[in-house]
Amino acid sequence: MVSSVNRLPTERRVWRIVGKGSSEALVLENHAPLPKLKRGEVLVKVQAVSLNPVSKLMMSFPNSWFKREVKMEFAGEIVEVNHAKDFKPMGQVFGFLPPIPVHAFRKKGVLAQHAAIPSQYLAHRLESLTPQQASGISLVGLTAYQAMYELVDLRPGQTVFVNGGTTAVGICVIQMAKGLGCRVIATASGKNEEFLRGLGVDEFIDYTKSPLVETLASNPNAPKINVFLEAVGFTTTDLYKASEKFLASGGTFLSAGP
């Protein structure tokens, strides 16, 4: 069954990727047609979007990827539903369109006034969250959840090390680990120490003062790390190569970035 609010617009404004680069690769189209919904899709009036590194990465791909809309995290209000169970017009939702691999060649995106979203990528937004807050939760939250609850058997009392504590994934992981009763060590620049302490970080390391491998090696009596999350991405392989020295027996080294 298709249900919608009254008098939907026939046009929308939408940003499209038309070249290779970053912001200069985007062009605003002011009179794009409203997308037609497939069965199981929901039309969302977009209220907020959240860019992440994967969104930027999509703009660096070859010419065959051009003239597509941008996939990212978002929040908004439902205006039309086409056989999408549990959703109805005027519902407040948030979610994301995965850029790779499922929807890599899908032309529809969410950096627009209205977006057509498969209902499996939507969740109802709590009233306690603003659209701006909710728009940055879904993809990074699921990444953090996968790291802490699916890829490792995290238990209370274990030590979690987050390299890149102020990244979106890092912030989520810190809160999940602290909620489970873990000891958390996190890195960031010195100006962010108070922020991370406020999230519950037990030990803070300013990565600008010395190379992290040297910092970890300088304290051989420090508790071994059960889970090391590389949330910055592999700008160097030094940490991974040295990881056996600071990981506990059976410990895990994870990376959330390329």
Salt bridges, closest charged atoms under 4 A:
GLU11 OE1 - HIS31 ND1 3.10
GLU29 OE1 - ARG16 NE 2.48
GLU41 OE2 - ARG106 NH1 3.32
GLU41 OE1 - LYS108 NZ 3.47
GLU69 OE2 - ARG12 NH2 2.63
GLU69 OE2 - ARG16 NH1 3.11
ASP153 OD2 - ARG155 NH2 2.83
GLU193 OE2 - ARG197 NH2 3.29
ASP202 OD2 - LYS178 NZ 2.93
GLU203 OE1 - ARG183 NH2 2.78
